[in-house]
Amino acid sequence: MKHQPAHTPAPHPGAEAFRADTNPLSAASPIGQRLKRDMDRLFGRGELRILSRGADEPDGSYALEGPHAARSRLNARAGRILNQSIADCLDMQSQCRQAGWMLADPGYASERVLLTKAIALIERQVDRLGRRVVELGGAVEGSVRQVAARSGLNEYPAGADDLHGHFDALVLAFGLVSGAMREDCGELSALGDEASGEVLGRTAVLLTQYHERLETLLPAAAAIDVLER
């Protein structure tokens, strides 16, 4: 007698549809749509920043790993954090130049001086961050295209009709970048990379100081511009 295969029950007609359509976080679900709207709103207002550190690394918690391999992995992660800050800084530096071009009027001499100093400061700190990436055995990602792909800042409002739009974007950029750097210093400390944390922390302090000065000076200049129209 031939062996009869065990009977396999037919799948329920709606099983595939259930698996495909009832994921509460899918793009088609109400929750997914709401999440997308919230993300779009936050990105549009410049309140959300994503740190691009490359592909996620596999969890090595239970893997046998030698000290050199472990240090190399941690250095690579620290390098990605520093490259993110380099991209943000270079993007912000270009935004400073863009804002400076809007201040051609002789009445904005002090604002132009402040932006020129900010540009020079960013140049120095980016150089220090880049040297630290090389010390970690990594490659600096500072080309225009690499910066454009990695930067966490919003697009600069180059088409804004008045100074308010330009200055608001610049003040927001300094606040976002300096705040993100302070958070990254905590992660670098957790990685055991105090040297990188020191360089990044110093950069964050300097950018915070410029953020406070810009926050006071630039809106006042924009208000004067409105009154003179």
Order of alpha helices (4+ residues) and beta strands (2+ residues): alpha-alpha-alpha-alpha-alpha-alpha-alpha
